[in-house]
Amino acid sequence: MKDIYINPSTLEKFAAALLQADGFTSEESDMTAKSLILSNLCGHDSHGVIRVPHYIDMRKRNVVKSGADLIFKKENDTSCVIDADIGLGQVQMPRILDHLIEKSEHQGIVCAAARNIGHTGRLGEWSEYAARRGRAAIIMNNDNGTLFAVAPPEAKTACTSTNPVAFGIPLSHEDVFSLDMSTSAVAIGKLSVARAAGLQAPEGVLQDVNGVLTTDPQAFFDGGAILPMGGAQGYKGFGLSMIVEMLSAGLSGGLTSPAGEQGEAVSNVIVTLWNPQHFCGLDHMRTQAEKFIDFVRAAEPVEPGTSIRIAGDRSKSTYKERLENGIPLSWGLIDTLNKTAEELGVDTPLTESSN
């Protein structure tokens, strides 16, 4: 059955209504829904509205809560350690970034290590958030040693989460160069999206419980494992995952795998920002970055008539397309959202005429 296309504004209001009906504040619901729809618009459906039932379930399990504040455990001129008090990432991450951006007015490099974030959302959104405010950024997170999703090369057993890392570089006119990637071959959310849509996973990214390669997304949820970035020979990808794991937990006061009974299923995040004005200037960074991007795009393509694509291009083109034509949702996801709405007593707009 074909996807149906939903007006972004309609979908955002619906997502916010579901979250607010479940007990999140109006402000939290609006901030989170806006973030989720932005992910859908950019083509990152694994971090879009598919997360709404997940967040509702997290609140019921007391893994995330409404009304959380940032608790500063340690702070000096250049760094801080923060307990996010299991607040939603779409609420707590902008607060952390705003605090660091202010600190970086007076310091060239600033860093926050934050623990107990309910879920960070799409990391690329936050590296872009910083870059649009004239900062270069690296952001990474682990899942507090509680989520085993990715197996080391040549292993059956998963040992880490997908441990993403995102980079942001400021360009002119509030444009940014952004790289947002998991250190695994595929994100868990993409497998959830594929399963909900009745689709197969890409080849070479997933193995079943016996370590046999498969394209069935259900295999992961039945005890299989995702391969690291680079696939079966992904030693560099898994090594990067290990660095993300150790930095995110080690600096924030969180936990690496395996967390055991003391670990809660939350996120630990490291945010590092550079203010170019304290180095050789924002204009210099922008000029050099844009010169390099132009140089890369001018490379001769292997296939004549094609263009060179760089990180972020697909998201930008998808954003324009979906803003005009709507966000595609599978009927499997629509059924899940509609059932959630029924349970919460919220009217659903998700029908064939939604757009």
C-alpha positions in Angstrom: 0.0 0.0 0.0 1.3 3.4 -1.0 2.4 6.0 1.6 0.1 9.0 2.1 1.4 12.5 2.2 0.6 14.7 5.2 0.8 18.4 5.4 3.7 19.3 7.7 1.8 21.8 9.7 -1.1 19.3 10.2 1.4 16.6 11.3 3.2 19.0 13.7 0.0 20.0 15.4 -1.1 16.4 15.7 2.2 15.3 17.2 2.1 18.2 19.7 -1.5 17.3 20.6 -0.5 13.7 21.3 2.4 14.7 23.5 0.4 17.3 25.4 -2.5 14.8 26.0 0.0 12.4 27.5 1.2 14.9 30.1 3.9 17.0 28.5 3.5 20.8 28.8 2.3 22.8 25.9 5.8 24.3 25.4 7.5 21.0 25.6 5.0 19.4 23.2 5.4 22.2 20.7 9.2 22.2 20.8 9.4 18.5 20.4 6.8 18.3 17.6 8.6 21.0 15.7 11.9 19.1 16.0 10.3 15.8 14.9 8.6 17.3 11.9 11.9 19.0 10.9 13.5 15.6 10.9 10.7 14.2 8.7 11.1 17.2 6.4 14.8 16.6 6.0 14.2 12.9 5.2 15.4 11.6 8.6 12.2 9.7 9.3 13.9 7.6 11.9 13.8 10.7 14.2 10.5 12.0 13.1 6.9 11.4 14.2 7.7 7.7 14.6 9.2 8.7 17.9 6.0 10.1 19.4 4.7 6.7 20.7 8.2 6.0 21.9 8.4 9.2 23.9 5.0 8.5 25.4 6.1 5.0 26.4 9.3 6.5 27.9 7.3 8.9 30.1 5.1 6.0 31.3 8.3 4.1 32.3 9.7 7.2 34.0 12.6 7.3 31.6 11.7 10.8 30.5 9.6 13.4 32.3 7.9 16.8 31.9 9.1 19.9 33.7 12.8 18.9 33.9 15.4 21.6 34.6 19.1 21.6 33.8 21.1 20.9 36.9 24.6 22.2 36.8 26.9 19.8 38.7 30.2 21.6 37.9 31.0 24.7 35.9 33.9 26.9 35.1 34.6 29.5 32.3 35.1 26.9 29.6 33.2 23.7 30.6 30.2 22.4 32.5 28.8 19.1 33.7 25.0 19.0 33.5 22.3 16.6 34.7 19.4 17.0 32.3 17.0 15.4 34.8 15.6 13.0 32.1 14.0 15.9 30.2 13.3 15.5 26.5 16.3 16.3 24.3 14.2 18.6 22.1 13.8 20.7 25.2 17.1 20.3 27.0 19.5 20.4 24.0 18.6 24.0 22.9 19.0 25.1 26.6 22.4 23.5 26.7 23.5 25.0 23.4 22.2 28.5 24.3 24.2 28.3 27.5 27.4 27.3 25.7 26.9 29.8 22.9 26.7 32.5 25.6 29.9 31.2 27.3 31.7 31.1 23.9 31.3 34.9 23.6 34.2 35.1 26.0 36.0 31.8 25.4 37.3 30.3 22.2 36.4 26.7 23.0 33.6 25.6 25.4 32.3 22.1 26.2 29.4 20.6 28.0 29.1 17.0 29.2 25.4 16.2 30.0 23.9 13.1 31.3 20.3 11.9 31.9 18.8 13.3 28.7 15.6 11.3 27.8 16.5 11.2 24.1 18.6 13.7 22.2 16.6 13.6 19.0 18.5 14.1 15.8 22.0 15.2 16.6 22.4 17.0 13.3 19.7 19.4 14.3 21.8 20.6 17.2 25.1 20.9 15.3 23.2 23.0 12.8 21.6 25.0 15.6 25.1 26.0 16.8 26.5 26.6 13.3 23.7 28.9 12.4 24.8 31.0 15.4 28.3 31.2 14.1 29.9 28.4 16.0 31.7 25.3 14.8 30.4 22.2 16.6 31.0 18.5 17.4 28.2 16.7 19.3 28.1 13.0 20.3 26.2 10.7 22.5 25.8 7.2 23.9 22.8 5.5 25.5 24.2 5.1 29.0 25.3 1.6 28.4 21.8 0.2 28.3 21.1 -0.3 24.6 23.0 -3.1 22.8 22.4 -2.7 19.0 25.8 -2.9 17.2 28.1 -5.9 17.1 31.9 -5.6 16.7 33.2 -7.0 13.4 33.0 -10.8 13.3 30.9 -11.0 16.5 27.4 -12.1 17.0 26.7 -10.1 20.1 25.8 -6.4 20.1 28.0 -4.4 22.5 27.1 -0.7 21.9 24.3 1.5 20.7 24.5 3.3 17.4 26.6 6.1 19.1 26.1 9.0 16.7 28.3 12.0 16.1 27.4 15.3 14.4 29.5 18.2 13.1 28.5 21.7 12.1 30.4 24.4 10.2 29.0 27.9 9.8 28.6 29.3 6.2 27.3 32.6 4.9 23.7 33.7 5.2 23.0 31.3 8.1 23.6 28.3 5.9 25.7 25.5 7.4 27.8 22.5 6.4 26.6 19.6 8.5 27.6 15.9 8.9 25.3 13.8 11.1 26.1 10.1 11.2 25.7 7.1 13.4 28.8 5.0 13.9 26.7 2.0 12.9 25.8 0.9 9.3 22.2 2.0 9.8 20.2 3.7 12.6 17.8 1.8 14.7 15.0 4.2 13.8 15.5 3.4 10.1 14.9 -0.3 10.9 11.7 0.7 12.7 10.6 2.8 9.7 11.3 -0.1 7.4 9.4 -2.6 9.5 6.4 -0.3 9.9 6.3 0.2 6.1 6.8 -3.5 5.3 10.1 -2.8 3.6 13.5 -4.6 3.7 16.7 -3.2 5.2 19.6 -2.4 2.9 22.0 -5.2 2.2 25.1 -5.6 4.4 23.9 -3.6 7.4 22.2 -6.2 9.6 22.6 -9.7 10.9 20.3 -12.1 12.6 20.7 -13.7 16.1 23.0 -16.3 14.5 25.3 -13.7 12.9 24.0 -14.4 9.4 23.5 -11.3 7.1 19.8 -10.5 6.5 17.7 -7.7 5.0 14.7 -8.5 7.3 14.4 -5.5 9.7 12.5 -7.7 12.2 15.6 -9.7 12.7 17.1 -6.9 14.7 14.1 -6.8 17.0 14.3 -10.6 17.4 17.8 -10.4 18.9 20.0 -9.7 15.9 22.5 -6.9 15.6 23.4 -4.0 13.4 26.9 -4.0 11.8 29.2 -1.1 12.4 29.8 1.7 9.9 31.8 -0.1 7.1 29.9 -3.3 7.4 31.5 -6.6 8.2 35.0 -5.1 8.0 34.0 -2.0 10.0 36.9 -1.9 12.4 37.2 1.9 12.0 33.5 2.4 12.4 33.4 0.4 15.5 36.5 2.0 16.9 34.9 5.4 16.4 31.8 4.0 18.3 34.0 3.0 21.2 35.5 6.5 21.4 32.0 8.1 21.4 31.0 5.6 24.1 34.0 6.4 26.3 33.9 10.2 25.9 30.1 10.5 26.3 30.0 8.4 29.5 33.4 9.2 30.9 33.1 13.0 30.8 29.4 13.3 31.8 29.3 10.9 34.7 27.2 8.5 32.8 27.9 4.8 32.0 29.4 2.8 29.3 28.2 -0.7 28.2 27.2 -2.8 30.1 25.5 -0.5 32.6 23.9 -3.4 34.4 21.0 -2.8 36.8 22.3 0.6 37.9 21.9 2.0 34.3 18.8 3.9 33.1 18.0 4.0 29.4 18.9 7.7 28.9 21.5 9.5 26.8 24.8 11.1 27.7 25.9 13.9 25.4 29.2 15.8 24.8 28.9 19.2 23.1 32.0 21.1 22.0 31.8 24.5 20.4 34.4 26.8 18.8 33.8 30.5 18.4 35.8 31.4 15.2 36.0 35.0 16.3 38.5 33.9 19.0 40.7 32.3 16.3 41.1 33.7 12.8 37.6 35.1 12.5 34.2 33.9 11.4 34.6 35.4 7.9 37.8 33.5 7.3 36.2 30.2 8.4 33.2 30.8 6.1 35.3 31.9 3.2 37.6 28.9 3.4 34.7 26.4 4.0 32.8 27.7 1.0 35.9 27.7 -1.3 36.5 24.1 -0.4 32.9 23.1 -0.9 33.0 24.7 -4.4 36.2 22.9 -5.2 34.7 19.6 -4.2 31.5 20.2 -6.2 33.7 21.0 -9.3 35.3 17.6 -9.3 34.7 15.7 -12.5 32.0 13.1 -12.0 32.5 9.4 -13.0 29.2 9.5 -14.8 29.0 12.4 -17.2 26.0 14.7 -16.6 25.8 13.9 -12.9 26.7 16.3 -10.1 28.9 15.7 -7.0 26.8 15.3 -3.9 28.1 16.3 -0.5 26.9 15.8 3.1 23.6 17.6 3.6 22.5 17.9 0.0 19.9 15.2 0.2 18.4 16.6 3.4 18.1 20.1 1.8 16.5 18.8 -1.4 14.2 16.6 0.6 13.2 19.5 2.8 12.1 21.6 -0.2 10.2 18.7 -1.8 8.4 17.7 1.4 7.6 21.2 2.4 5.7 21.5 -0.9 4.3 18.1 -1.3 3.8 16.8 2.3 5.5 14.2 4.5 5.1 10.6 3.4 3.9 8.2 6.1 3.4 4.5 5.7 0.0 3.1 6.7 1.7 1.0 9.4 3.0 4.2 11.1 -0.4 5.9 10.6 -2.1 3.0 12.3 0.3 3.2 15.2 -0.3 7.0 15.6 -4.0 6.7 15.2 -4.1 4.0 17.9 -2.1 6.3 20.2 -4.5 9.1 19.5 -7.5 6.8 20.3 -5.9 5.8 23.6 -5.3 9.5 24.5 -8.6 10.8 23.3 -7.1 12.9 20.6 -8.9 13.4 17.3 -6.8 12.2 14.4 -6.3 14.1 11.1 -4.4 11.2 9.5 -6.7 10.0 6.7 -6.5 9.8 3.0 -7.5 13.5 2.7 -4.9 14.6 5.3 -3.0 16.7 2.8 
